[in-house]
Amino acid sequence: MSYVEVPGAQVPIRMWTDPATVEDVAMQQLRNVATLPWIKGLAVMPDVHYGKGATVGSVIAMRGAVCPAAVGVDIGCGMSAVKTSLTANDLPGDLSRLRSKIEQVLPVGRGMHDDPVDPGRLHGVPTAGWDDFWTRFDGVAEAVRFRRERAVKQMGSLGGGNHFWEFCVDADQSVWIMLHSGSRNIGKELAEYHMGVAQKLPQNQGLVDRDLAVFIADTPQMAAYRNDLFWAQEYAKHNREIMMALTQDVIRREFKKAKVTFDQVISCHHNYVAEERYEGMDLLVTRKGAIRAGSGEYGIIPGSMGTGSYIVKGLGNAASFNSASHGAGRKMSRNAAKKRFSTRDLEEQTRGVECRKDSGVIDEIPGAYKPIEKVIEQQRDLVEVVAHLEQVVCVKG
């Protein structure tokens, strides 16, 4: 489908979904965003749903301003995927050992490594600039610098919620590794700190929603936020690189006879800010639950833990600010999912997938998410499908 345009106060709201299917609270958030005086465009992805301040699944383009809540608290959260030389025939009938081995090298939930991971001992992880990256931590907001030790030890950890590591098989029976994670606790701390700062600034008094507080260009507050934002985005990228390398080492050991090789890793943020130019204007484009889908650019759109995922290539649709959805998107809250579904439902909906099937992950049950096939169909003018992956192993936080 192409987009549907809904009138907004400052800009029209371009929606790659039926507005009638969007929950009322999310629709109100979109209208609120469209009232901001700095906004130059608003694109809404088919996986749109309610979030803090701004909806998940929205792309907000502003001139001379940026809204921290439109990035989200997991700055730089995103996906990585890589095709391996393994095929489905190389996999054992029982994949529980592989899941256990992956869980041993990837701390989940609030966990962290006992000792910092040394990127120098991992295959394929670039180490140039590593020391400089950590030196720059001394320049982030003073209020969070005491978290340095935790940030260092959480580098290379999965986290909780909807973060995951998966072993997948595509239509040609090739095996892929896929993972989803972000900037861990340090990104959350930085995001919440700057949201608090923004809400106290003069330009944000009287906004329709205080969570939409912005920083304005050429102010010390904006400079401080941009510094910390871009550092956290880099942290998230490094975090996924470390996890990918750790788990590739596991795969090499577990399938030693196969002498496994890996293609180039595909990686994309879906909670971030980028400086981009549209219609002759330099804009700050915020993607919250959306990936960049410029012409020919590869992206990853995951479903839930039992429904598969898609590798896509962007079509460069300027109406969406070169964007696409970041996943299936939730159709019910975590609490609602816990009330509605049981562990028996979870077992049924993840049949054939080696994964946790206990009460701790019921909120991630496939039934809590929108159908990924429909989400893909609604954005055929944004991306083309390169591969459809079905998971056989899923490690959840």
C-alpha positions in Angstrom: 0.0 0.0 0.0 1.0 3.6 -0.3 0.5 6.0 2.6 -2.8 7.5 3.9 -2.6 11.2 4.8 -4.3 12.4 8.0 -4.5 16.1 8.7 -2.2 17.4 11.4 -1.8 20.8 13.1 1.6 21.7 11.5 2.2 18.9 9.0 0.1 16.1 7.6 0.5 12.6 9.2 1.6 10.1 6.6 0.5 6.6 7.7 1.5 3.3 6.1 -1.4 1.6 7.9 -5.2 2.1 8.2 -5.7 4.9 10.7 -8.8 3.1 12.0 -6.7 0.3 13.3 -4.4 2.5 15.4 -5.3 2.6 19.1 -6.8 5.9 20.2 -4.0 6.7 22.6 -1.4 6.2 19.9 -3.4 8.3 17.4 -3.5 11.1 20.0 0.2 10.9 20.4 0.7 11.3 16.6 -1.6 14.4 16.7 0.4 15.8 19.6 3.7 15.4 17.7 2.2 17.2 14.7 1.6 20.3 16.9 5.3 20.9 17.6 6.4 24.1 16.0 9.7 22.7 14.8 8.2 19.7 12.9 8.7 19.4 9.2 7.3 15.9 8.6 5.8 12.8 10.3 5.7 9.3 8.9 4.0 6.4 10.6 5.0 2.8 10.1 2.6 -0.2 10.0 3.9 -1.5 13.3 2.9 1.8 15.1 1.8 1.5 18.7 1.7 3.6 21.9 4.9 4.7 23.5 6.3 7.3 26.0 5.6 10.7 24.5 6.0 9.6 20.9 4.6 6.4 19.4 6.8 3.4 18.6 6.9 3.1 14.8 7.1 6.8 14.0 9.6 8.9 12.0 9.8 12.5 13.1 11.7 15.1 11.0 12.4 18.4 12.8 14.4 21.5 11.8 16.7 22.8 14.5 15.2 20.7 17.3 15.2 17.1 18.6 12.9 15.4 21.1 14.6 12.8 23.4 11.3 10.9 23.9 11.0 10.5 20.1 14.2 8.4 20.3 13.2 6.3 23.2 15.0 5.2 26.3 17.0 2.4 24.6 19.2 4.7 22.5 20.6 3.0 19.4 18.5 -0.2 19.9 18.7 -2.2 16.7 19.3 -5.4 14.8 22.2 -7.4 13.4 22.1 -10.5 11.1 24.5 -12.6 9.2 24.2 -15.5 6.8 26.4 -18.5 7.6 27.8 -21.3 5.4 25.7 -23.8 7.4 22.5 -25.3 6.0 19.5 -26.8 7.8 21.0 -30.3 7.2 24.0 -29.4 9.3 21.8 -28.9 12.4 21.3 -31.6 15.0 17.8 -32.7 15.9 18.2 -31.5 19.4 19.2 -27.8 19.6 19.0 -27.4 23.3 22.8 -27.7 23.7 23.3 -24.9 21.2 20.9 -22.7 23.1 22.6 -23.4 26.4 26.0 -22.6 24.9 24.7 -19.2 23.6 23.1 -18.4 26.9 26.5 -19.0 28.6 28.2 -16.3 26.6 25.4 -13.7 26.4 24.3 -12.2 29.8 20.5 -11.5 29.7 18.1 -9.4 31.7 20.1 -7.0 33.9 23.1 -9.3 33.7 26.7 -8.4 32.7 30.0 -10.1 32.1 32.1 -10.8 35.1 35.0 -9.1 33.4 34.9 -6.7 30.4 35.0 -8.4 27.0 38.3 -7.8 25.2 37.5 -7.1 21.6 41.0 -7.9 20.7 40.5 -11.6 21.3 37.4 -11.8 19.1 37.2 -12.6 15.4 36.3 -9.7 13.2 35.7 -7.0 15.8 37.5 -3.7 14.8 39.6 -2.4 17.7 40.7 0.9 16.1 39.3 3.7 18.2 38.2 1.4 21.1 40.2 3.2 23.7 39.1 6.6 22.4 35.5 5.5 22.6 35.8 4.8 26.3 37.8 8.0 26.9 34.9 9.9 25.4 32.7 8.5 28.1 34.4 11.0 30.4 32.5 13.7 28.4 29.0 12.4 28.9 26.6 13.8 31.5 28.3 13.9 34.9 25.1 12.5 36.5 25.7 9.0 34.9 29.5 8.8 34.9 29.5 6.6 38.0 27.9 3.9 35.9 31.1 3.4 33.9 32.0 0.0 35.4 28.5 -1.4 34.7 28.6 0.0 31.2 31.9 -1.6 30.5 30.8 -5.0 31.8 27.4 -4.8 30.0 29.1 -4.3 26.7 28.3 -7.6 24.8 25.1 -8.4 26.7 21.6 -9.0 25.4 19.3 -7.3 28.0 15.6 -8.2 28.6 12.2 -7.4 27.2 12.0 -8.0 23.4 15.7 -8.4 23.0 16.8 -11.7 21.5 19.4 -13.9 19.8 18.2 -16.3 17.1 19.4 -19.1 14.8 17.2 -18.9 11.7 16.8 -20.8 8.4 15.8 -19.1 5.1 13.8 -20.5 2.2 17.1 -21.8 0.6 17.8 -23.7 3.9 20.8 -21.4 4.7 21.3 -20.7 8.4 21.5 -17.2 9.8 22.4 -15.6 13.1 20.2 -12.7 14.1 20.2 -10.5 17.3 18.3 -7.5 18.7 19.7 -5.3 21.4 20.7 -1.7 22.2 22.7 0.5 24.6 21.8 -1.4 27.7 21.4 0.5 31.0 23.8 3.3 30.2 21.6 4.4 27.2 18.5 4.3 29.4 20.3 6.4 32.1 21.4 9.0 29.5 18.0 9.2 27.9 16.1 9.7 31.2 18.6 12.3 32.4 18.2 14.4 29.2 14.4 14.0 29.1 14.4 15.5 32.6 16.6 18.4 31.5 14.5 19.1 28.5 11.2 19.3 30.4 12.6 22.2 32.5 13.6 24.4 29.5 11.5 27.5 28.6 10.6 26.5 25.1 8.8 23.4 26.5 6.5 25.0 28.9 2.9 24.7 27.8 3.4 21.8 25.4 0.4 19.6 24.9 2.5 16.7 26.3 5.5 17.4 28.6 7.1 14.2 27.3 7.5 15.9 23.9 10.1 18.4 25.3 12.8 19.3 22.8 16.3 20.6 22.7 16.9 23.5 20.3 19.9 24.0 18.0 22.8 26.2 19.1 22.1 25.8 22.8 24.4 24.1 25.4 21.7 21.7 26.3 21.3 20.5 22.7 25.1 20.2 22.3 25.3 18.1 25.5 22.4 15.8 24.4 23.9 15.3 20.9 27.2 14.4 22.4 25.6 11.8 24.7 23.1 10.6 22.1 25.8 9.8 19.5 28.0 8.2 22.1 25.1 5.9 23.2 24.3 5.1 19.6 27.9 4.0 19.1 27.8 1.9 22.3 24.7 0.1 20.9 26.5 -0.7 17.7 29.6 -2.0 19.5 27.4 -4.0 21.8 25.9 -5.9 18.9 29.3 -6.3 17.3 30.6 -8.0 20.5 27.6 -10.2 20.8 27.8 -11.3 17.2 31.5 -12.1 17.5 30.9 -14.0 20.8 28.2 -16.2 19.3 30.1 -16.7 16.0 32.9 -18.2 18.1 30.3 -20.6 19.7 29.1 -21.6 16.3 32.6 -22.3 15.1 33.2 -24.6 18.1 29.9 -26.4 18.0 30.1 -27.0 14.2 33.9 -27.5 14.0 33.8 -30.0 11.2 31.8 -27.8 9.0 34.4 -25.0 9.2 31.7 -22.3 9.3 32.2 -19.0 7.5 30.1 -15.9 7.7 28.9 -13.3 5.2 29.1 -9.6 5.9 27.0 -8.6 8.9 23.9 -6.5 8.2 23.3 -4.0 11.0 20.7 -1.2 11.6 19.6 1.0 14.4 15.9 1.5 15.0 15.9 4.0 17.9 18.1 6.9 16.8 18.7 10.3 15.4 20.3 11.1 12.0 21.2 14.3 10.2 19.5 14.1 6.8 18.5 16.5 4.0 15.0 16.6 2.5 13.5 19.2 0.1 16.5 21.5 0.5 16.4 21.5 4.3 18.9 20.0 6.8 16.7 18.1 9.3 17.2 16.0 12.4 15.3 12.8 11.6 14.3 10.7 14.6 13.3 7.1 14.1 11.7 5.4 17.1 10.9 1.9 16.1 11.8 2.5 12.5 14.8 1.7 10.3 16.4 3.7 7.6 15.5 2.2 4.2 17.4 4.3 1.7 17.7 3.0 -1.9 19.6 -0.3 -1.8 20.2 -0.2 1.9 19.8 -3.5 3.7 17.6 -3.7 6.8 16.1 -6.2 9.2 12.4 -6.4 10.2 11.8 -9.1 12.8 8.6 -10.7 13.8 8.0 -12.3 17.2 9.7 -15.3 18.7 7.6 -17.8 16.7 6.7 -16.1 13.4 9.9 -15.4 11.6 11.7 -12.3 10.3 12.6 -10.5 7.1 15.8 -9.2 5.5 14.9 -6.3 3.3 16.4 -3.8 0.9 15.2 -0.2 1.0 13.5 1.5 -1.9 14.4 5.1 -0.9 10.9 6.4 -0.5 11.3 10.1 0.4 7.7 10.4 1.6 8.7 8.1 4.5 12.0 9.9 5.0 13.7 6.8 3.6 12.3 4.7 6.4 10.5 1.4 7.1 9.1 -0.5 10.1 11.4 -2.0 12.8 9.3 -5.1 13.4 5.8 -6.5 13.8 4.8 -4.1 16.6 2.8 -5.0 19.6 -0.9 -5.3 19.4 -1.4 -5.6 23.2 0.6 -4.5 26.3 2.8 -6.8 28.2 0.4 -6.8 31.1 -2.5 -7.7 28.8 -0.5 -10.5 27.3 0.3 -12.0 30.7 -3.4 -11.9 31.6 -4.6 -13.4 28.3 -2.1 -16.1 27.6 -0.7 -19.1 29.5 2.5 -21.2 29.3 0.4 -23.7 27.3 -0.4 -21.0 24.7 3.3 -20.1 24.6 4.3 -23.7 24.0 1.8 -24.0 21.2 2.7 -20.7 19.5 6.5 -21.5 19.6 6.2 -25.1 18.5 9.3 -26.2 16.6 11.5 -23.4 18.2 14.1 -24.2 20.8 13.4 -21.4 23.3 12.2 -20.6 26.8 8.6 -21.6 27.3 8.1 -20.4 30.9 5.9 -17.7 32.5 8.8 -15.2 32.4 8.5 -14.7 28.6 4.7 -14.9 28.2 4.6 -11.1 27.5 6.7 -11.9 24.4 4.3 -14.6 23.0 3.7 -14.3 19.3 0.0 -13.6 19.9 0.9 -10.3 21.5 2.3 -9.0 18.2 0.8 -7.9 14.9 1.1 -10.4 12.0 4.5 -9.7 10.5 3.3 -10.7 7.0 0.7 -8.0 7.0 3.2 -5.4 8.3 5.5 -6.3 5.4 2.7 -6.1 2.9 1.7 -2.6 4.1 5.2 -1.3 3.2 5.8 -2.7 -0.2 6.6 0.8 -1.5 9.2 1.2 1.2 11.2 -2.1 1.0 11.6 -5.2 -1.0 12.0 -8.6 0.7 15.4 -10.2 0.3 14.9 -13.2 2.5 12.3 -14.6 4.9 13.9 -16.3 8.0 12.2 -18.7 10.4 13.8 -19.2 13.7 14.8 -22.6 15.1 16.6 -21.3 18.3 15.6 -18.2 20.2 17.4 -16.9 23.3 15.3 -14.3 25.2 16.2 -12.0 27.9 
